[in-house]
């Protein structure tokens, strides 16, 4: 069978429709209240973890009934209706359908109405459009998990194939830990965050979030210092994860433990731009491992490990060439290199270095805040907004350029970063509960600048609608060592 591919917009509509279909089936088989309080929490690959009320386990027998109920809807020509309500009508429907979360969400929006989606009398709200014809939803499955279950969906590049669920235990543990912390501080949805902003307590929330991240960084530093023989800390993660700020903050914590860390960007080992390999479209591929001078990197690291003094390169992003500016280093007994870059976890990069000399850290902005219980915020949206703001401020790139290059960045992540994430010794979640409210004031003018005839206009409009859920927060109260400062400016580190 020929591959069936969806665009990002088509796939989002497919996912929304499938979640609505799932909620309708749970309401039929288990009860309306259970369905309303199921929480679409996070994704592992193409599998969506659905947290059930009270973390109730759904066994295989119950999930089989729900799955068959879903298939019945897809086989009988059922359709999803999209109905527009003005504000007064919407309030009545929200109250009648027990959609309190949606009511709180729209309490802070200035728009005059709301679109609700309806399947067989079951109303819900979804961020974006819903596929109307349920007969197009053929590939899905449900599998049990502790505290809920996974809804498995196809990849948008091959909608005819349903990949099996592949556990990622470290990633899931990190996501679960983040969920518990958000639950502990009482902010699980955008409505919760907006209420906190209105109460005037956002400065306290920022300090608590930053303290929590510092606590985790200190824990990681103690693990590194306590492991004998570690000379290289390898930090990797997808674009706009905050790798640079994290590496500096980790270095400070290592110094408190008597270590002498040296933060180094793996980007300094880029090949000269004229030698960069090309992708299948004939464009420079800066994401692949071959874009780095792997041999030179290993030569320098082995020399350092052997006690030699080495002059380290610096990559000049303006000229596109490596330079040597007298940055010399020789490792003493307490010296540690803190290396950050997208290929840090790939042993093909550091193939000559002994495994016991490496401590691997995976970092990403694993967004745990949801729009509401049935609308999760993709981590990719969070990271793209970070990058749009940073690219405009530090690299002279407008929002259109960043949006159009994003698919290439994502392909690189899928090929060169995500396959290695489970090999990390520890994972660090750099997402901050408050950050989208802060990014809003910086991102909106950049996104409004994208014109209707621009190829990036549709995506810019989608992101503007998304940011409209949030009340804005000033960046003035952010600490100058915050990971958020890496994107909005004002960092005390050399970014």
N, C-alpha and C positions, 0 to 999 in steps of 0.2 A: 504494500500500500504506500502511495506517495505521501511524503511528509506534509502535514498541514500546519502552517505557521500563522501565528496571530501577531498583530502589532501590540505594542504595550497597552494602548487604549482598549483594543478588543479583549486583551487578556484580563485587564482589570474588570471589564464588564462581565466576563465569564466567571471570574472569581467571586464577584459580588452576587451574581445570580446563584451560584452554587451554594454560597453561605446562606442566602435567603431560603433556598430549597432545603438545605439542611435544617435550618431553624423551624421551618414549617413541618418537616417530618418529625423532629424532636417534639414539637408541640402535639402532633397527632399521637405519637407513641408513648410519650412520657408525661406530657403536660405543658400547658402554656407557660406557667411560672418558671418551670425548669428551662424552657427554651429561651425565655427572656433573659435569664440570668446565666446562660452559657457565655463564656468570655473567650473570644478569639484572640489568643494571647501572643503567640510568636510563630515563626516559621523555622523549620529545619529543612533546608533544601526547598522542595515544592510541597512539603507537608505542613499543614496548619494545625498547631496544637490548640484544642478547644478545652478550656478549663471548665469543669462542670460545677454547679452550685454545691458548696460544701466539699469540694474535691471528691465528689462521688465517682467511683469507678463504674464505667459502662462496660459490661462484659461482652464477649463476642456474640452471644445470642441476642442481646438487646441491640447491638450495633448492626447485626444482620437484619433485624426488623426495620431499623431506621433506614438502612441502605435500600432495602426493598421498597419502602414507602417512597423514598426519593426517586427510585427508578420508575415507580408507577406514575408519578407526576410527569416524568420525561417522556413516557410512552403513550400518554393520553392526550397529548396536544395542549397541555396546560401552558398558560401564558402569564408573564409578570406584567402587571399594569404599573405605569408611572403616573401618579396623580399629583397635580399641583394644588396646594391649599394656600389661601391667604393666612395671615397670622392668626386671626380669630378662629378660623376653621381648623387650623393646625393644632391650636391649643386644645380644642375639643377632642380631636382624634388622638392626640398624645395622651390626654387624660383617660380616655376610654380604653386605649390599647396598652395602658401602663408603660408608656415610653418616657419615664421620668428623666432618664439620662439625656435623651434627645431634647426634651424640653429645657433642661439646664444648659445644654450646648447652644441652643438657638436663642436663649435668653440674652446672649452676648453678641448676637449678630444683628446688623442693621437692616438686613434685607427684609422685604415685605412679605415673603412667603417661603414655602418649603415644599420640596418634592419628596413624597413618600412612595415606596414601592410596595405593591400588594400582590400576594399569591394566595388565592382561595380564602380571602378574608383576613389573612395575616399581614399586618402592616409593619414595615420597618424602614429605617433610613440607611442609605449607603453613600459613602463618599465617592462620588462619580456615578456613572451610568450603570444600569443592569441590563444584561442580555435578556431580551423579552421571550424568545422562543426556547422553552426548556428542552425541546427535542434535540437541540444542538449540544446539550450537556450529556455526554456519553461516558467520558473517562473520569471516574472518581472512585475512591474507596475509603473505608473507615477501619482504623486499627486501634485497639485499646492501648492505653498508657496510664501510668499512675496519676490519679487526680483528674482524669479526663480521657480524651482520645485524640487521634490525629485524623484530619481530613486530608487525604492524599489527592493531588491534582497533577495533570500532565505539565510538562515544560512548554512554554509558548512556542518554542522552536520546533516542537513535534507533538502536536495536540492529539495525535492518534495513538500515542504510546503512554502508558502509565508506569513511570519508573517505580520500583519497589521502595518502601520506606527504608532509609539507611540511617541508623542511629548515629548521632554525634554527641557522645556522652559529655565531653568537656563543654561544648557549646551549650547543650541543654542545661547543664548544671549552672553555668554562668547566667543564662536567661532566667532560670528559676530563682536564683539568688537576687537578681535585679527586681523581679516581680515581687518577691517578698518584701524588699526594702521599700518599693513604691507603695505597697499595701500598708506597710508599717507607718509611713508618713501621711497616709490618707490621700494620696494623689495617684489615681490609676487612669483617669481620663482627662481630656482637655477641659471639660466642665469643672472638674475638681481643681485644676490649675487656675482657671479663670476666677473661681471663687476665692482662692487663696490670694490672688493678685488684688481683687476687690477689697479684701479684708485688710490690705495694707501690710501683709506679712511677708512679702516676696523677698526682702533683704535677708530676713532670718532663714528663709528656705534656701536661698543661694548659699549662705554660709554653711548650713547643714549639709547640703549636697557637696560642696567643696571639701568639707571636713571628712565626709564619707570616702571621697575619692582619695584624699591624702592618706587616710587610714589604710586603704587597700594598697596604695603605692608603698607605704612603709612595710606592710606585710611581705610584699614581693621582694623588697630590698633585703629583709631579714632572711628570706629563703635563699637568695643569691649568696649573701655573706656567709650563710651557714653551710653551703655546699663546697666541699674541698675541690680545688682545682679549676674553678670557673674563672676564665680570663676573658671570655667574650659573651656579652649579653646580646642576643639576636632578637630584635623587635620587628615584627611584620604586621601588616594589616592593610585593608583596602584604602582607597583614596579618601582623604579628609577624615581620618580616624583620630587625628591628634597625636601622631607618632612623635613629632618633634618635641612638642611640649612635654609629653609623657617621658621621653628619654631624658630631658633636663631635670624634671622633677624627681625621677628615679635616681638620677645621678646625685642630687642633693641628699636624698635619703641614704644612699650608699656612703656618702661622705660622713654622715653622722655615725656610721658604723665602722669608721676607720679605713674605708676603702678610698682609692683614688681613681674615680671614673673619668673616662674621656668620651663624651658623646661624639659620634661620627656618623655622617649621613652616607649611606651606600650610594646615593646619587653622585657622590664625588668620584665614583669609579665608572661613570658613564663613558662609553666610547665617544671619541670626538663625533660631533653630530653628522659629519659627512660619511662616517663609517657605520652609522646606525642601520641595522637590518630593516628591510621593508616587509610590510604585511601583505596579505593576499590582494589588497587593493592598490599596492604599489606605494603606500604611504609609510613614513618612518614609524617603526614599532618600538616605542619607548617603554612598553610594558613587559616585553619578553626578557628572559634571563640573558639572552645573547646581546642585549643592548648595553650590558655591563662588561667591563674588561675583567672577566673572571680570573684569568691567569695572573694578572697584575695584583688583584685583590689577594689571592692566595699566597703569592710571592711575598707581599708586604706582611701579611698576617703571620706566616711561618717565620719570617725574619724577626718580627716582634716577639713571637713566642720563644725564639731562640736567644733572646737577650740583645739583639742588635738594635741600633738606632736607625729609624726609617723616616724619610721625608714623605709625608702624606700629601696626596693631590687634593685640589679643590676644583670642582667643575664650575666653569663660568657659563651661566645660562644665557648670557647676552651674546657672547662670542661663539658658544657651542663647543668649547674646547676645554680640556683638562689643563690646569695650571699648577705650577709648583711655586709656592710663596714663602718657603722657609718654615713650614709647619712640621717640625721634627718631633719624634716621640721615641722613647725607650721605656719599656715596661719594667717597673720595679716589682717587688713582692706583693704589694697591695694594689697595683694598678689593674684596672678592668676597662676594656673597650666596650662602650655601649653603642651598638651598631643598629641603625634603624633604616628600613627600606622595605619595599614590597616583597623582596625575595629572601628576607632574613631567615625564614623557616625552611627554605629549600636547601637540603644538604648538597645539592649540585653546585650551589654558590660557594660553600665553605668545605668542599670535599677533602681538602688536605688537613683540616683541623680535627684534632681528636674530639670525639663526641663528649667526653667528660669535661672538656674545656668550654663547652657551650651551654648556655641557659637560654631557652627559647620562650618568647612572650608573644602571644597573639593579642592585638588590640583592635577594637572596632566600636563604632557608635551603635550599640545594639539597643535601639529605641524600645523602651518598655511602656511608654505612655501611649494610650489608645485614644482615638477620637471618641468612641463609646465602646460598649461591650462587643459589638459585632463589626467594628471598623478599626482595625489595627493601623498604626502608622508605619509604613515600610522604612526600615533603616536606610534604604537607598535614597528615599526622599530627604531624610535628615542630612545625610552626607552630601547630597547634591546641593542643598541649600547652603551648607557650610562652604562648599567649594565655589559656588557662584559668588558669595560674598568675598571670600579670600582672593579669588582670581581677579576680581575687579579692583581690589585694594592694592594688591602686591604684584600682579603680573600684567596689568593693563588689558585684561580680557573681559569683554562684555558678557552679559548673561546668555546671549544667543550663542556665542562661541562655546561656552561651557556646556550648555544644554546639548548642542549638536555633537560635541566630542564625547559626551557621557556614555553612549552605547559602546564606544571603543574601550573606554575605561572599564566598563562593566565586563566586557568580554575578557579583558586582561585579568580582572579579578577572578573570574570563573576558572581561567586556565592556570594562573600562576600563584594565587593566594589561597583561595578557599580549599583546594585539595590538601593543603598542608596544615590547616588550622588545628586539627586534632593532635598533631605532633608537638604542639606547644607544651611546655612545662606548666604554664599558667595562662589564663585569659584575663584580659582587663576590659571592662565595659566603659568607654569614654563618654557615653551619652549622658546628658544632664537633663533633669526633669524640667528645668526652666528655659532651656536654650532656644527652643523654637520661638518662644515669646520675645527673646532678645534678638534673634536673627531676623525676625519679621521686619523691624524698622530699617535694617540694612538691605534686605533682599527685595522688599516691595518696590522701591524706586528703580532698581536694576531690572526687575521683571516687567514693570510698566513701560520701560524703554523699548521693549521688544515689539515691533510693529506688526500689524495684521498680515503683511505680505512676507514676513520672515518665516523660514521653515521651522523655527523654534517657537512660534507664536502659540500654538495649541498647548504645548507643554508649559510655557510661561503662564498662560491663562489658568491652567489646572493648578499650578503651584500657588498662584495668587488666591484662587478660591480656597485652597487648603489653608493658607495663612490667615484667611479671614475668620477662621474658627478661633484664633488666639487673640487675647488682649495683649498689647505691646508692653514690653518692659525695658526700661533704660539699661544701658550697659554700665552706667556710672558706678554701680555698687559691686561690679565684678572684681574679684581679686586680680592683681596684675600677673599672677602665675596660673590663672585659670586656663584650662584647655580651650574654653570658649574664646579667650583672647587671641588664640592662634588664628582665628577667623575674622573677628570683628576689630582687631587691632588693640594696641595698648599693652602688649605683653612685655614682661620684664626680660624675656629671653630673646636671643637673636633668632628670629623666625625667617 
